[in-house]
Amino acid sequence: MSVFPGPLGVLVLLIGFLVVLIWALIGVGKLIFDLCHRRWLASGARLLQITACLPLALFCAVSGDYIHLALFYPSYRITIAKTPDGPVRFPWGDAAVTVGDGIHFRVLVFDRSGATEAVLGRRPGPEGLSTITNHLVGRFYMEETFSG
């Protein structure tokens, strides 16, 4: 969701989920075929493949922020080097899928001083908005501001 925020991110996530689901259904179908034809070695290998890859797919689905940070780290490093004072903020866009979801801004924060560590968690924001700040990795934090 951090690389493709909003409706495009949901579309990419759903397409990815559909690909994994189809792959799993084909794998289970082939596993049943192998078991019915008593191909024990092939069925064991296929079962191991399905068992190992589905948790890996789930991990990849929830690690988007880390992947985004790793891919764009060189660009962030250049901006951080140019900004000596205070936290550096990188807007990641509005992650709301529809207008009905309200506002859901995501901001990556790099803080050398560690001051962001003091405001971790949920806190009320301006105009009825709420902000949640979570530690991402190292001196990077994820700040999400949303209505509600």
C-alpha positions, 0 to 999 in steps of 0.5 A: 500500500505504500508504493501504490496508495489509495484505490490503486494500492487496493487494486494491486493488492487484490490482483496479487491476492487473486494470483496467489489464490489461483496458484494455491488452488492449482497447487492443491488440485495437482496435489490431489491428482498426485495423491490419486495416482499414488505419486508419493514423491511428487505429492510430498514435494508439492505439499512442502511447496504449498506449505512454505509459500503461502506463509511467505505470501502472507508475509509479503502482503504485510511488509509493504512499508519495509519493502518501500523503504528498502527500495527508495532508501537511497533517495531518502538518504539524499534528502536526509543528508540535505536536511540537518535539523529536526525530523525529515518527513516524506509524505506517502499519500492518502491510503483511503480507498474511497471518499467514504473512508475519510482521510488516511494520510501516511507519512514516513518520518526520519528523526535523528534526535529520537523526539518521535520516540516520545509520541509513539502510539495514538493521539488526538490531532487537529479538527477531529483527526487522530494520529498514530505513530509507530516505529518502523525500523532504525530511526524511521517512523510511520505516522498515520493521520486519519478521521475518526 
